[in-house]
Amino acid sequence: ISSFGAIPSYNHNGDKIAYAAWYHIDGKYTNPYIIIHNLLNNEKTIITSDEFENWRPIFSPDEKKLYYIAKDKNDQFDIYQYSFENKKTTNLTKSDYDEWDPCISRDGTKMVFAARKKDNWDLFLLDLQSGKTNQLTDSKGNEWDPNFSPTGDHIYYAATYGLRNGIFKMFLN
């Protein structure tokens, strides 16, 4: 049995990584599921099942939660939160379109992510305390892979706008 892993992320202490893992069995690939690998004792903990695809795990700054994207029964990706304290999973976005690339602010209060609400990828900001989501971009181009600045007052992101492609900066209000 061949195993695979992708898109690892460290916790803030640097002693664990989370990643998507899957197997190749009898000529077929399983759906990816999320694993936490403790680098100190080599222990691996499976967080999700392989019933649906699971990708892009990231730890909260306080390391009490893990965020990731997963396909649902409607065959589209939402962003989920897993609590290490009570082992509970919560769907944070519950939309009818794909969400990707979650990134948490250093203070753990906001998440920025890309979503395909229309026919292209735009950026959204989720207040993790209130649950309110605001759309940050509404362009004909594509914006994805957002990341908060260390101060949290702006984000950097990748985008394609016709012939104008690259990394862009957006100030947050």
Solvent accessible surface area in square Angstrom, and as a share of the most:
residue,aa,sasa,rsa
1,I,163,0.83
2,S,57,0.37
3,S,75,0.48
4,F,82,0.34
5,G,48,0.46
6,A,29,0.22
7,I,71,0.36
8,P,89,0.56
9,S,25,0.16
10,Y,143,0.54
11,N,6,0.03
12,H,118,0.53
13,N,118,0.60
14,G,38,0.36
15,D,33,0.17
16,K,62,0.26
17,I,32,0.16
18,A,0,0.00
19,Y,29,0.11
20,A,0,0.00
21,A,6,0.05
22,W,43,0.15
23,Y,75,0.29
24,H,61,0.27
25,I,67,0.34
26,D,140,0.73
27,G,60,0.58
28,K,153,0.65
29,Y,136,0.52
30,T,36,0.21
31,N,56,0.29
32,P,8,0.05
33,Y,17,0.06
34,I,0,0.00
35,I,13,0.07
36,I,10,0.05
37,H,28,0.12
38,N,30,0.15
39,L,77,0.38
40,L,141,0.70
41,N,91,0.47
42,N,106,0.55
43,E,100,0.45
44,K,113,0.48
45,T,64,0.37
46,I,110,0.56
47,I,24,0.12
48,T,18,0.11
49,S,70,0.45
50,D,62,0.32
51,E,120,0.54
52,F,71,0.29
53,E,43,0.19
54,N,7,0.04
55,W,46,0.16
56,R,68,0.25
57,P,1,0.01
58,I,36,0.18
59,F,10,0.04
60,S,6,0.04
61,P,36,0.22
62,D,83,0.43
63,E,41,0.18
64,K,95,0.40
65,K,63,0.27
66,L,0,0.00
67,Y,6,0.02
68,Y,7,0.03
69,I,0,0.00
70,A,8,0.06
71,K,47,0.20
72,D,26,0.14
73,K,172,0.73
74,N,112,0.57
75,D,101,0.52
76,Q,17,0.07
77,F,12,0.05
78,D,2,0.01
79,I,0,0.00
80,Y,32,0.12
81,Q,31,0.14
82,Y,19,0.07
83,S,14,0.09
84,F,52,0.22
85,E,128,0.58
86,N,95,0.49
87,K,140,0.59
88,K,124,0.53
89,T,65,0.38
90,T,49,0.28
91,N,32,0.16
92,L,45,0.23
93,T,26,0.15
94,K,147,0.62
95,S,27,0.17
96,D,129,0.67
97,Y,47,0.18
98,D,39,0.20
99,E,2,0.01
100,W,63,0.22
101,D,15,0.08
102,P,10,0.06
103,C,22,0.13
104,I,22,0.11
105,S,5,0.03
106,R,169,0.62
107,D,97,0.50
108,G,25,0.24
109,T,32,0.19
110,K,67,0.28
111,M,0,0.00
112,V,0,0.00
113,F,4,0.02
114,A,0,0.00
115,A,0,0.00
116,R,94,0.34
117,K,98,0.41
118,K,113,0.48
119,D,129,0.67
120,N,16,0.08
121,W,52,0.18
122,D,0,0.00
123,L,0,0.00
124,F,6,0.02
125,L,26,0.13
126,L,2,0.01
127,D,51,0.26
128,L,39,0.20
129,Q,145,0.65
130,S,83,0.54
131,G,49,0.47
132,K,128,0.54
133,T,60,0.35
134,N,71,0.36
135,Q,65,0.29
136,L,49,0.24
137,T,17,0.10
138,D,97,0.50
139,S,37,0.24
140,K,206,0.87
141,G,10,0.10
142,N,44,0.23
143,E,1,0.00
144,W,79,0.28
145,D,68,0.35
146,P,7,0.04
147,N,86,0.44
148,F,19,0.08
149,S,3,0.02
150,P,88,0.55
151,T,111,0.64
152,G,27,0.26
153,D,67,0.35
154,H,24,0.11
155,I,0,0.00
156,Y,91,0.34
157,Y,17,0.07
158,A,16,0.12
159,A,2,0.01
160,T,48,0.28
161,Y,58,0.22
162,G,69,0.66
163,L,185,0.92
164,R,156,0.57
165,N,90,0.46
166,G,33,0.32
167,I,126,0.64
168,F,32,0.13
169,K,96,0.41
170,M,37,0.17
171,F,136,0.57
172,L,29,0.15
173,N,203,1.04
